[in-house]
Amino acid sequence: MLGDQRRDEQGYRPCVFGPGALGRPGAGLCAAGACLTDSAPTVTAKDVAVAVRAGLEAVAALGKAAPGDKTLLDAAVPFADALEASLRGGADLHTAWSEAVDVAQAAALATAELLPRVGRARPLAARSIGTPDAGAISYALCARSVLSAMTKEQVG
């Protein structure tokens, strides 16, 4: 279904991902990307925060997960919350993203104490205690990678 020519009410082509590891993160990336269009003359820090939130909401909806389920959302939600709070406080995007990365990293590590309630780790349940969720760690690492690619000149 990739390449589907249908469009949603905003004129975007829907991204369709099947089940599996790429499905949920891929849907999140697609939802985030749909918020950032080429038709806008510039992309603001607020636009980026809206895209991040849309991405995590897509992941949550597709995976039927919530924070505390020991999934990537345990890093993504604190990341988005911290990003939005920093931007509301007047930080530029680079600074806000940097602060949010630190929050996401700490939140990802804290998943070691959680019991998985959904996802691939759920069958391991108690055996996963003491090990952080791979999706949460990956989310924090991806967010850090974006930060390392950003320059202050690019994001103001």
Solvent accessible surface area in square Angstrom, and as a share of the most:
residue,aa,sasa,rsa
1,M,151,0.67
2,L,132,0.66
3,G,60,0.57
4,D,27,0.14
5,Q,126,0.56
6,R,139,0.51
7,R,135,0.49
8,D,58,0.30
9,E,155,0.69
10,Q,119,0.53
11,G,32,0.31
12,Y,65,0.25
13,R,120,0.44
14,P,50,0.31
15,C,63,0.38
16,V,51,0.29
17,F,59,0.24
18,G,47,0.45
19,P,137,0.86
20,G,26,0.25
21,A,71,0.55
22,L,119,0.59
23,G,3,0.03
24,R,98,0.36
25,P,51,0.32
26,G,3,0.03
27,A,19,0.15
28,G,7,0.06
29,L,132,0.66
30,C,27,0.16
31,A,27,0.21
32,A,21,0.16
33,G,41,0.39
34,A,32,0.24
35,C,51,0.31
36,L,68,0.34
37,T,38,0.22
38,D,152,0.79
39,S,104,0.67
40,A,44,0.34
41,P,135,0.85
42,T,93,0.54
43,V,77,0.44
44,T,70,0.40
45,A,31,0.24
46,K,146,0.62
47,D,51,0.26
48,V,24,0.14
49,A,8,0.06
50,V,75,0.43
51,A,3,0.02
52,V,20,0.12
53,R,55,0.20
54,A,25,0.19
55,G,8,0.07
56,L,12,0.06
57,E,97,0.44
58,A,26,0.20
59,V,12,0.07
60,A,25,0.19
61,A,76,0.59
62,L,80,0.40
63,G,16,0.16
64,K,167,0.71
65,A,17,0.13
66,A,48,0.38
67,P,73,0.46
68,G,22,0.21
69,D,13,0.07
70,K,5,0.02
71,T,21,0.12
72,L,30,0.15
73,L,1,0.00
74,D,14,0.07
75,A,0,0.00
76,A,0,0.00
77,V,27,0.16
78,P,35,0.22
79,F,2,0.01
80,A,1,0.00
81,D,66,0.34
82,A,18,0.14
83,L,0,0.00
84,E,40,0.18
85,A,49,0.38
86,S,18,0.12
87,L,33,0.16
88,R,183,0.67
89,G,71,0.68
90,G,66,0.64
91,A,29,0.23
92,D,49,0.26
93,L,13,0.07
94,H,39,0.17
95,T,46,0.27
96,A,0,0.00
97,W,20,0.07
98,S,37,0.24
99,E,82,0.37
100,A,0,0.00
101,V,0,0.00
102,D,82,0.42
103,V,61,0.35
104,A,0,0.00
105,Q,46,0.20
106,A,63,0.49
107,A,20,0.16
108,A,0,0.00
109,L,93,0.46
110,A,62,0.48
111,T,1,0.00
112,A,13,0.10
113,E,128,0.57
114,L,56,0.28
115,L,91,0.45
116,P,6,0.04
117,R,140,0.51
118,V,36,0.21
119,G,50,0.48
120,R,181,0.66
121,A,28,0.22
122,R,135,0.49
123,P,105,0.66
124,L,83,0.41
125,A,35,0.27
126,A,72,0.56
127,R,191,0.70
128,S,13,0.08
129,I,78,0.39
130,G,51,0.49
131,T,80,0.46
132,P,42,0.26
133,D,17,0.09
134,A,78,0.61
135,G,25,0.24
136,A,0,0.00
137,I,41,0.21
138,S,56,0.36
139,Y,53,0.20
140,A,0,0.00
141,L,97,0.48
142,C,83,0.50
143,A,5,0.04
144,R,94,0.34
145,S,67,0.43
146,V,67,0.39
147,L,25,0.12
148,S,94,0.61
149,A,75,0.58
150,M,25,0.11
151,T,61,0.35
152,K,101,0.43
153,E,153,0.68
154,Q,128,0.57
155,V,38,0.22
156,G,72,0.69
